[in-house]
Amino acid sequence: MIAPVLLALSLLAALAFVVGRRSALAAVGGDARRLHSRPGYYGAYVALWCGLPSLLVLGVWTLGETSVLEAIIVREAPVHIQELPPERLDLFVRDVAHLAGGQPTSAEPSLELRAAAKRYSRMSETASFAFAFVSLLAALACGGLALARSRIGPGFRARVRVERIITVLLLASSTVAVLVTVGIVLSLVFEAARFFALVPIDEFLFGTQWSPQTALRIDQVGSSGTFGAVPLFWGTLLITLIAMTVAVPVGLMSAVYLSEYATVRFRTWTKPLLEILAGVPTVVYGFFAALTIGPAVRVFGESLGMTVASESALAAGSVMGVMIIPFVSSLSDDVINAVPLSLREGSYGLGATRSETIRQVVLPAALPGIVAAVLLALSRAIGETMIVVMAAGLAANLTANPLEAVTTVTVQIHTLLVGDQEFDSAKTLAAFALGLGLFVVTLILNVFALIVVRRYREQYD
């Protein structure tokens, strides 16, 4: 129901734009030179005041609809369901939403669950229609108010008003981005704190054994897992280093050739073909690593008398390096092309050759952008999951041998959160601790990159 409402609001805002523009021109007899601002600003002013209030209603309703419906479901549920523990009550509400949406539930639906799902569907449909009606009424009312009480005239500063509204919208968008980041960090910190209440932090940071499988009962074998994260972070580092060893030299040399040596025709064809690698799904790279590179590495290693695992860090890291080549190549190429031509001409004027100019002038001047490109590729490698799952395996081995199977932090996060999990066990909460650790590592890398960028930017600006 939201899509038709958005379409209606868009059409109404477009109509308000046309009306506002024509009204401004009509106020000056069609002579736009007598207006303070261009006619389009007057139309934009009316359109903004016509559509923004309704969009605000849309956002508030979208954020609060589910919470309101769930609160009503809980209030109308039988007493024995209302008295359930919080985690069981949350599971009941989630099952109601899943059953109403045609999705599987955690258990066989009971009569109370089916009745609650019917009420949820009925209220959801009613709420959608009510919301559509209210949104359209709000749009019509605000549009009529904007048209009736607008001060459109030759001296009305429409451009100033429109730019002020856009500034407020940009500020609100920036605030939302910051608040989302803060919310993500706080969610990781709170859940990680629950994990560290169950598992000592020194065991997590310095332990060398990772076995998060815990039993359902205390008397079962293996009732307490081990949560030493060192093998996971080491596996992430090992695969990332292999990937960057492949991606950085190849990507940077490709960028230098395309920007400094290649002809215009060759560059026009080659750069888009190179960037196609960035659009290939990671699962395709995973299949390629598992079916082609992995067996090839094993056969080559065995021919040299070495023991090679069927799933190895070398296979996963090599294919991951091929995947992130476009990130280094394309961004570095753009940065190198942005170096002022005057620097090259000055170098040539002093008698330097092309290769000397590239090494001693162009690359140092483009270093901040190259560092940013490498950092982006590094973040992409650290966060990759599918290739590692298919080519490196799930074994948490603490080894420096790239021919053995290893795993990464992101793979273990995915493994720990697969299926319906209760967020009160150390096994599930370990995913948040791993996520927090990965966040800290990425933050340190970003700070280091900013230091490098600022240092060389001051030198070459």
PLY file of the C-alpha trace (Angstrom):
ply
format ascii 1.0
element vertex 461
property float x
property float y
property float z
element edge 460
property int vertex1
property int vertex2
end_header
0.00 0.00 0.00
2.95 2.32 0.53
3.95 2.28 -3.16
0.59 3.63 -4.46
0.64 6.32 -1.77
4.14 7.38 -2.77
3.06 7.49 -6.41
0.04 9.64 -5.52
2.20 11.99 -3.46
4.70 12.30 -6.31
1.98 13.19 -8.79
0.50 15.69 -6.36
3.89 17.31 -5.76
4.46 17.54 -9.51
1.08 19.23 -9.89
1.97 21.64 -7.08
5.23 22.47 -8.84
3.43 23.34 -12.06
0.82 25.42 -10.20
3.46 27.31 -8.23
5.54 28.08 -11.31
2.55 29.29 -13.29
1.34 31.39 -10.38
4.70 33.14 -10.15
4.73 33.90 -13.86
1.12 35.06 -13.76
1.95 37.50 -10.95
4.40 39.35 -13.22
2.53 39.01 -16.48
4.86 36.35 -17.82
8.02 38.46 -17.48
10.35 36.25 -15.43
12.91 39.06 -15.15
10.67 40.84 -12.64
10.79 37.89 -10.24
13.29 37.71 -7.42
14.06 34.06 -8.22
13.69 31.83 -11.22
10.16 30.47 -11.79
11.31 26.93 -10.94
12.10 27.95 -7.36
8.52 29.08 -6.83
7.25 25.76 -8.11
9.74 23.88 -5.93
8.63 25.89 -2.88
4.99 24.91 -3.33
5.88 21.29 -4.16
8.05 20.92 -1.06
5.39 22.22 1.27
2.87 19.99 -0.47
4.83 16.76 -0.21
7.03 17.02 2.86
4.27 16.87 5.51
2.82 13.74 3.94
6.24 12.14 3.68
6.76 12.90 7.36
3.47 11.14 8.14
4.61 8.22 5.98
7.89 7.88 7.85
6.33 8.09 11.30
3.65 5.56 10.39
6.12 3.14 8.81
8.33 3.19 11.89
5.51 2.85 14.39
2.96 0.62 12.65
4.57 -2.70 13.55
5.13 -1.72 17.19
1.53 -0.56 17.58
0.11 -3.71 16.01
2.32 -5.96 18.17
1.28 -4.08 21.31
-2.39 -4.59 20.41
-1.81 -8.30 19.77
-0.16 -8.74 23.18
-2.92 -6.80 24.94
-5.66 -8.91 23.34
-3.86 -12.22 23.90
-4.98 -14.63 26.66
-3.68 -14.01 30.16
-1.38 -17.03 30.20
0.40 -15.66 27.09
0.70 -12.15 28.53
2.41 -13.64 31.61
5.10 -15.40 29.57
8.76 -14.39 30.10
9.93 -11.55 27.82
11.90 -13.81 25.47
8.96 -16.24 25.10
6.56 -13.36 24.55
8.83 -11.92 21.86
8.92 -15.33 20.18
5.11 -15.48 20.25
4.81 -12.03 18.66
7.37 -12.96 16.01
5.50 -16.16 15.21
2.28 -14.16 14.86
3.91 -11.86 12.30
5.45 -14.82 10.45
2.17 -16.73 10.32
0.29 -13.66 9.14
2.85 -13.18 6.37
2.77 -16.84 5.31
6.21 -17.63 6.71
7.13 -20.70 8.82
6.93 -20.44 12.60
9.20 -21.81 15.30
6.66 -24.52 16.24
3.29 -25.94 15.22
0.81 -23.02 15.36
-1.61 -23.23 18.27
-5.21 -22.01 18.28
-4.18 -18.82 20.11
-1.42 -18.21 17.59
-3.74 -18.69 14.61
-6.37 -16.37 16.08
-3.74 -13.72 16.82
-2.36 -14.03 13.27
-5.83 -13.45 11.79
-6.30 -10.35 13.95
-2.83 -9.15 12.95
-3.60 -9.52 9.23
-6.97 -7.82 9.59
-5.57 -4.89 11.55
-2.62 -4.58 9.18
-4.92 -4.28 6.16
-7.20 -1.82 7.95
-4.23 0.24 9.08
-2.86 0.36 5.53
-6.11 1.67 4.09
-6.47 4.16 6.93
-2.93 5.32 6.40
-3.48 5.80 2.66
-6.59 7.87 3.33
-4.91 9.99 6.00
-1.80 10.54 3.86
-3.79 11.66 0.86
-5.92 13.96 3.02
-2.77 15.43 4.56
-1.26 15.94 1.13
-4.41 17.63 -0.18
-4.70 19.81 2.92
-1.06 20.86 2.88
-1.19 21.44 -0.86
-4.31 23.57 -0.53
-2.76 25.46 2.36
0.45 26.04 0.40
-1.48 27.31 -2.61
-4.00 29.39 -0.63
-1.58 31.04 1.76
1.50 31.23 -0.42
3.10 34.58 -0.76
4.11 34.13 -4.34
4.84 37.47 -5.89
7.61 39.44 -7.57
9.43 40.13 -4.29
9.05 36.70 -2.68
12.49 35.16 -2.06
11.64 31.67 -3.28
15.23 30.63 -3.90
16.26 31.50 -0.34
13.31 29.59 1.13
13.89 26.51 -1.04
17.61 26.41 -0.24
16.81 26.76 3.46
14.43 23.80 3.30
16.99 21.74 1.39
19.65 22.63 3.98
17.38 21.38 6.75
16.76 18.15 4.83
20.47 17.61 4.31
21.11 18.24 7.99
18.38 15.76 8.92
19.85 13.15 6.58
23.31 13.62 8.10
21.82 13.32 11.57
20.05 10.09 10.63
23.30 8.65 9.27
25.13 9.52 12.48
22.34 8.15 14.68
22.24 4.90 12.70
25.99 4.50 13.17
25.68 5.20 16.88
22.81 2.72 17.13
24.83 0.00 15.41
27.78 0.57 17.73
25.61 0.62 20.86
23.81 -2.57 19.84
27.16 -4.30 19.39
28.48 -2.95 22.69
25.41 -3.96 24.73
25.20 -7.50 23.31
28.98 -7.95 23.54
28.79 -6.91 27.21
26.25 -9.70 27.78
28.65 -12.12 26.14
31.60 -11.01 28.24
29.45 -11.50 31.35
29.37 -15.20 30.40
32.85 -15.59 28.91
35.96 -13.81 30.29
37.26 -11.17 27.93
40.84 -12.43 28.23
39.73 -15.87 27.04
38.05 -14.28 24.01
40.95 -11.99 23.08
43.86 -14.34 23.79
42.38 -17.83 23.56
43.62 -20.05 20.76
40.74 -22.54 20.69
37.42 -21.75 19.02
34.58 -24.22 19.55
31.32 -22.34 20.23
29.10 -25.43 20.15
27.29 -25.70 23.49
24.96 -28.42 24.69
21.34 -27.87 25.57
21.75 -29.47 29.00
24.56 -29.15 31.52
24.96 -32.92 31.86
25.70 -33.34 28.14
29.22 -33.72 26.81
30.71 -30.43 25.70
28.27 -28.39 27.73
30.61 -25.39 27.67
32.30 -24.24 24.47
35.60 -22.46 24.02
35.59 -18.95 22.62
39.19 -18.04 21.82
38.94 -15.66 18.85
42.63 -15.55 17.94
42.29 -18.21 15.16
39.41 -16.28 13.60
41.21 -12.94 13.48
44.38 -14.65 12.30
42.48 -16.41 9.52
40.91 -13.09 8.51
44.33 -11.46 8.45
45.92 -14.30 6.48
43.26 -14.36 3.75
43.18 -10.56 3.58
46.96 -10.38 3.16
46.84 -12.91 0.32
44.01 -10.99 -1.34
45.79 -7.64 -1.03
49.02 -9.20 -2.34
47.11 -10.04 -5.52
44.87 -6.98 -5.79
47.15 -4.04 -4.92
50.04 -4.64 -7.38
47.78 -5.74 -10.24
45.21 -3.01 -9.63
47.76 -0.24 -9.19
49.81 -1.24 -12.25
46.61 -1.50 -14.29
45.65 2.00 -13.19
49.08 3.39 -14.10
48.98 1.78 -17.53
45.43 2.90 -18.30
46.03 6.48 -17.20
49.59 7.05 -18.47
50.40 4.61 -21.29
47.21 3.26 -22.87
45.60 4.85 -25.90
42.20 6.44 -25.61
40.56 3.65 -27.60
42.18 0.90 -25.51
41.22 2.67 -22.27
37.63 3.13 -23.46
37.22 -0.62 -23.93
39.42 -1.98 -21.16
38.29 0.02 -18.14
34.58 -1.01 -18.38
35.62 -4.63 -18.90
37.84 -4.46 -15.82
35.04 -2.95 -13.74
32.73 -5.81 -14.70
34.64 -7.87 -12.13
33.15 -5.70 -9.39
29.63 -6.60 -10.49
30.07 -10.37 -10.49
28.21 -11.92 -7.51
30.50 -13.22 -4.80
28.86 -16.63 -4.95
30.17 -16.95 -8.52
33.68 -16.23 -7.26
33.06 -18.80 -4.54
32.14 -21.47 -7.09
35.18 -20.54 -9.17
37.46 -20.83 -6.12
35.94 -24.11 -4.93
35.74 -25.85 -8.31
38.76 -24.46 -10.17
41.36 -22.67 -8.07
41.14 -24.95 -5.01
41.73 -28.22 -6.95
44.42 -26.54 -9.06
46.28 -25.39 -5.95
45.99 -28.88 -4.42
47.25 -30.63 -7.56
50.15 -28.20 -7.94
51.15 -28.54 -4.29
50.98 -32.33 -4.39
53.14 -32.35 -7.51
55.80 -30.60 -5.44
55.42 -33.08 -2.58
53.49 -30.74 -0.29
50.32 -31.51 1.65
47.51 -29.22 0.54
44.02 -29.16 2.02
41.02 -29.36 -0.27
39.96 -25.98 1.13
42.84 -23.57 1.61
43.49 -19.95 2.49
45.55 -19.54 -0.69
42.64 -20.44 -2.97
40.19 -18.18 -1.16
42.64 -15.27 -0.88
43.68 -15.47 -4.53
40.13 -15.38 -5.85
39.21 -12.64 -3.38
42.15 -10.62 -4.67
40.83 -10.95 -8.22
37.43 -9.79 -6.99
38.74 -6.57 -5.43
41.11 -5.62 -8.27
38.50 -3.21 -9.75
38.26 -1.32 -6.45
41.99 -0.56 -6.52
42.29 -0.11 -10.27
39.28 2.10 -10.98
39.69 4.42 -8.01
43.46 4.70 -8.47
42.97 5.45 -12.15
40.57 8.29 -11.34
42.96 9.69 -8.74
45.97 9.54 -11.08
44.02 11.29 -13.82
43.10 14.02 -11.33
46.76 14.95 -10.78
47.28 18.38 -12.42
48.93 18.32 -15.82
51.23 21.13 -14.70
53.07 18.72 -12.38
53.81 16.38 -15.28
54.89 19.23 -17.57
57.17 20.62 -14.89
58.80 17.21 -14.47
59.27 16.82 -18.22
60.71 20.33 -18.37
63.38 19.32 -15.87
64.41 16.43 -18.10
62.65 13.55 -16.36
61.44 10.59 -18.39
57.85 9.36 -18.32
58.62 6.52 -15.90
60.56 8.88 -13.60
57.67 11.34 -13.67
55.22 8.60 -12.72
57.37 7.29 -9.86
58.54 10.59 -8.40
55.71 13.03 -9.20
52.40 11.44 -10.19
52.22 8.57 -7.69
53.32 10.68 -4.68
50.80 13.37 -5.60
48.05 10.75 -5.96
49.05 8.85 -2.83
46.13 10.02 -0.63
43.61 8.76 -3.15
45.53 5.53 -3.69
45.55 4.92 0.07
41.78 5.47 0.11
41.35 2.97 -2.73
43.49 0.38 -0.96
41.54 0.95 2.26
38.26 0.39 0.44
39.62 -2.83 -1.05
40.89 -3.89 2.36
37.49 -3.33 3.95
35.88 -5.30 1.14
38.27 -8.19 1.73
37.76 -8.20 5.50
33.98 -8.29 5.13
33.80 -11.04 2.50
31.99 -14.21 3.56
30.81 -16.36 0.65
34.20 -16.99 -0.95
35.70 -18.02 2.40
32.80 -20.36 3.16
33.14 -22.14 -0.17
36.91 -22.10 -0.62
38.56 -21.85 2.82
36.17 -23.83 5.00
34.95 -23.42 8.56
37.91 -24.85 10.49
39.31 -22.40 13.05
42.97 -23.31 12.60
45.76 -21.14 13.98
48.33 -21.62 11.24
50.55 -19.51 9.02
50.46 -22.09 6.22
48.29 -20.72 3.37
47.82 -24.27 2.09
45.68 -25.25 5.09
42.02 -24.54 5.78
41.16 -21.49 7.89
38.09 -19.44 8.65
37.34 -15.76 9.20
35.36 -13.60 11.60
32.54 -12.90 9.15
32.08 -16.59 8.35
31.74 -17.44 12.03
29.25 -14.59 12.56
27.16 -16.01 9.75
27.44 -19.54 11.16
26.50 -18.51 14.69
23.36 -16.66 13.60
21.97 -19.22 11.14
18.48 -20.42 12.04
16.18 -19.41 14.89
18.45 -18.47 17.76
17.76 -17.34 21.30
19.87 -14.34 22.24
20.68 -15.53 25.73
23.39 -18.11 25.10
27.11 -17.54 24.78
27.10 -19.16 21.35
24.74 -16.57 19.85
26.13 -13.61 21.75
29.62 -14.48 20.51
28.59 -13.15 17.09
28.17 -9.66 18.56
31.55 -9.85 20.29
33.15 -10.83 16.98
31.32 -8.00 15.24
32.57 -5.51 17.83
36.12 -6.77 17.43
35.90 -6.46 13.65
34.52 -2.95 14.05
37.46 -1.94 16.23
39.96 -3.38 13.74
38.31 -1.52 10.85
38.28 1.69 12.88
42.01 1.39 13.54
42.65 0.88 9.83
40.58 3.97 8.99
42.46 6.09 11.52
45.78 4.92 10.13
44.66 5.71 6.58
43.51 9.20 7.63
46.90 9.87 9.17
48.65 8.88 5.95
46.25 10.88 3.79
46.62 14.04 5.87
50.38 13.80 5.98
50.83 13.56 2.23
47.95 15.90 1.41
49.70 18.67 3.31
52.83 17.99 1.32
51.31 18.01 -2.17
48.34 20.38 -1.97
0 1
1 2
2 3
3 4
4 5
5 6
6 7
7 8
8 9
9 10
10 11
11 12
12 13
13 14
14 15
15 16
16 17
17 18
18 19
19 20
20 21
21 22
22 23
23 24
24 25
25 26
26 27
27 28
28 29
29 30
30 31
31 32
32 33
33 34
34 35
35 36
36 37
37 38
38 39
39 40
40 41
41 42
42 43
43 44
44 45
45 46
46 47
47 48
48 49
49 50
50 51
51 52
52 53
53 54
54 55
55 56
56 57
57 58
58 59
59 60
60 61
61 62
62 63
63 64
64 65
65 66
66 67
67 68
68 69
69 70
70 71
71 72
72 73
73 74
74 75
75 76
76 77
77 78
78 79
79 80
80 81
81 82
82 83
83 84
84 85
85 86
86 87
87 88
88 89
89 90
90 91
91 92
92 93
93 94
94 95
95 96
96 97
97 98
98 99
99 100
100 101
101 102
102 103
103 104
104 105
105 106
106 107
107 108
108 109
109 110
110 111
111 112
112 113
113 114
114 115
115 116
116 117
117 118
118 119
119 120
120 121
121 122
122 123
123 124
124 125
125 126
126 127
127 128
128 129
129 130
130 131
131 132
132 133
133 134
134 135
135 136
136 137
137 138
138 139
139 140
140 141
141 142
142 143
143 144
144 145
145 146
146 147
147 148
148 149
149 150
150 151
151 152
152 153
153 154
154 155
155 156
156 157
157 158
158 159
159 160
160 161
161 162
162 163
163 164
164 165
165 166
166 167
167 168
168 169
169 170
170 171
171 172
172 173
173 174
174 175
175 176
176 177
177 178
178 179
179 180
180 181
181 182
182 183
183 184
184 185
185 186
186 187
187 188
188 189
189 190
190 191
191 192
192 193
193 194
194 195
195 196
196 197
197 198
198 199
199 200
200 201
201 202
202 203
203 204
204 205
205 206
206 207
207 208
208 209
209 210
210 211
211 212
212 213
213 214
214 215
215 216
216 217
217 218
218 219
219 220
220 221
221 222
222 223
223 224
224 225
225 226
226 227
227 228
228 229
229 230
230 231
231 232
232 233
233 234
234 235
235 236
236 237
237 238
238 239
239 240
240 241
241 242
242 243
243 244
244 245
245 246
246 247
247 248
248 249
249 250
250 251
251 252
252 253
253 254
254 255
255 256
256 257
257 258
258 259
259 260
260 261
261 262
262 263
263 264
264 265
265 266
266 267
267 268
268 269
269 270
270 271
271 272
272 273
273 274
274 275
275 276
276 277
277 278
278 279
279 280
280 281
281 282
282 283
283 284
284 285
285 286
286 287
287 288
288 289
289 290
290 291
291 292
292 293
293 294
294 295
295 296
296 297
297 298
298 299
299 300
300 301
301 302
302 303
303 304
304 305
305 306
306 307
307 308
308 309
309 310
310 311
311 312
312 313
313 314
314 315
315 316
316 317
317 318
318 319
319 320
320 321
321 322
322 323
323 324
324 325
325 326
326 327
327 328
328 329
329 330
330 331
331 332
332 333
333 334
334 335
335 336
336 337
337 338
338 339
339 340
340 341
341 342
342 343
343 344
344 345
345 346
346 347
347 348
348 349
349 350
350 351
351 352
352 353
353 354
354 355
355 356
356 357
357 358
358 359
359 360
360 361
361 362
362 363
363 364
364 365
365 366
366 367
367 368
368 369
369 370
370 371
371 372
372 373
373 374
374 375
375 376
376 377
377 378
378 379
379 380
380 381
381 382
382 383
383 384
384 385
385 386
386 387
387 388
388 389
389 390
390 391
391 392
392 393
393 394
394 395
395 396
396 397
397 398
398 399
399 400
400 401
401 402
402 403
403 404
404 405
405 406
406 407
407 408
408 409
409 410
410 411
411 412
412 413
413 414
414 415
415 416
416 417
417 418
418 419
419 420
420 421
421 422
422 423
423 424
424 425
425 426
426 427
427 428
428 429
429 430
430 431
431 432
432 433
433 434
434 435
435 436
436 437
437 438
438 439
439 440
440 441
441 442
442 443
443 444
444 445
445 446
446 447
447 448
448 449
449 450
450 451
451 452
452 453
453 454
454 455
455 456
456 457
457 458
458 459
459 460
